[in-house]
Amino acid sequence: MKLEDMILVIENRKGTETMFLLGLLDYMEMVLKACEDSAVDMADAVKQLYDTRDNGEGWSELYFAGNKSSQAKFCVSEAQLRYYLLGMQEDGTTEKPSFDEERCTPDCLEVLKAYGMGTDGHALFSSLHYEAVEHDFHAGEIVRNLNGSDYRIMEVLNPENLLLMSVSTGKLLVGVNTQYYQRTPKEGYSSPDSVICGIEWGQGIYFNSRITNIDFESIRSSYGVSKEAETLTQYRDRLKHEFCLYDSLKDSTNVTHEMRQAAWKSQQAVFETEDYNTFLAFLDKGFYDGNFRGIVPGEQQIQKKQEKSR
């Protein structure tokens, strides 16, 4: 079972709340009991549940006879699961019901083991095994760090240094000495879903939210391949990544209006177009090559001839 297939349940019986984790089939048994074979009520209960997966908010509700009710939602993130187990409410208060491990679907407990998390929400730091694996990072790829946050790779500065944008906040950072890991529980595990892959970096260099204040050339000089070492092909590939970076920022709903406007203006100033096909045509014609400083002019002509002969 994957984390996103798990259902968080809080049951209220005469004012006493109990938490447990269910798979979809076990939860549907609860729906059948609550709806008493009413197809309309069952359809409404299922819709409510799946709405929590689509928007990540709210709870579906079931009502039973005898002063008993329950709230449920799909788990959408590691952070949400941890807050649920800790008893953190959406309004920020903490009211922790008791956790009933015996009522959990066994596969859900395997999920907790895979994420190194106890039923109380606290991390079990010594329970996980990390193994570095080879991974070819590429621009545009969405990667997750092993703390549960998603990042878009905006540029591969070098094989271990990545320019990243947080998917949730739109903020940029450089992940220095980034490595791709496969994480598994130290104890035996029965499902391939217990294998969690993600990145960790040795150091994170964070930037403010104003893109116009970020010196990308300085970033590349400090953490990437220097311009003196670039070939013409590498230079043009870098421009493609940079164009896409501006595109992602100006279209992102996770950043401020001012930041989107700054990204749009910067894209216009640097590339004189916001249309990708027009940009590629300009790039192929050498429109931007005047800023290329990777090799001396004589070598540049040789490089261009070599590329034309391919």
Buried (B, 14 or more C-beta within 10 A) or exposed (E): BEBEBBBBBBBBEEEEBBBBBBBBEBBBEBBEEBBEEEEEBBEBBBEBBEBBBEEEEEBBBBEBEEEEEBBBBBBBBBEBBBBBBEBBEEEEEEEBBEBBEEBBBEBBBBBBBBBBBEBEBEEBEEBBEEEEEEBEBEBEBEBBBBEBBBBBBBBBBEEBBBBBBBBEEBBBBBBBEBBBBBBBBEEEBEEEBBEBEBBBBEEEBEBEBEBEEBEBEEBBBBBBBEBEEBBBEBBBBBBBBBBBBBBBBBEBEEBEEEBBEBBBBBBEEBBEBBEEEEBBEBBEEEEBBEEBEBBEEEEBEEBEEEEEEE
